[in-house]
């Protein structure tokens, strides 16, 4: 590692987060850890192995490709593909023993055909659209028809049914009147009718991190936490009773320290002009590494435990920070871009708030050219 710019992944913190979340669940409720998008930028293989060792029951991903990557790494835990099914991947889905989300007859027909060819049953979770209007089967008539279609397919097995909440991270004013509660009631009502008809006991699930931390009534038979695994709360309104630790700390180091005079500008477009003599430090990290250009003149990092504001525009590979008030900054000093809470000025939540986005996006932005370095020391949890 020559650039000394890397993301430190604290697997002990990850383990603690999994256990803290698992402690919120009743004995019958399973935890499906969401590891899509390369485990939110943390590195899907080491993260998945750690999560499973810490007590997660299943894994959830967005695409067939992501699921196959896990299988090829030797992970044998149950894996659900959340996304729409590419019909041409039907044989691969069954061959790799994946659970696939379905919501159309065509999905089922493709899987049934592949299953007949391979002589191995296809296992599916049926997606019910209760208001997200993204994926899923929606009307009562369509829902009953789809379940009947699957029931007639000899080589298909339903192992679960699920929905997804639209607003479970919103403030709780009156729980009974919330859209989340309406979705829960809608989902449970229709599934009660379907299960009664077929005398089946499929595993039902609806909650990502927000629904899980919002209220236990949303746990159902399984929860699907994502962002909370990685140390961040999905909402500022609830969930803080569960202790979570950020898993990723993004670090670089100072490559130049120099003084500029009053009236001198920094970076492209001269958007920062010094009003007095200032000390500027250059960091070898930029928007190609996942640092949003929108943090130009608005974000900050941590150097020597103190806040160093970003000045001038963030460049593709570099950015500059103001260190006038930080005594003794020198070439080689560590700079923390995002990190755990003890790093003043390096808060992912603050950066997300500044950019009017969410922590999920900023974690996923950290690019592949940033090496992930894994700290395997497991704390006593």
PyMOL commands that set and color helices and strands:
alter all, ss='L'
color gray80, all
select helices_A, chain A and resi 11-22+36-41+44-53+64-72+87-95+105-118+140-151+175-177+179-198+209-214+216-218+227-230+268-270+287-289+293-295+348-355+359-365
alter helices_A, ss='H'
color red, helices_A
select strands_A, chain A and resi 6-10+30-34+58-61+78-81+99-102+122-127+156-162+203-207+222-223+248-260+265-266+272-273+278-283+300-303+306-311+319-322+334-338+371-375
alter strands_A, ss='S'
color yellow, strands_A
deselect
rebuild
show_as cartoon
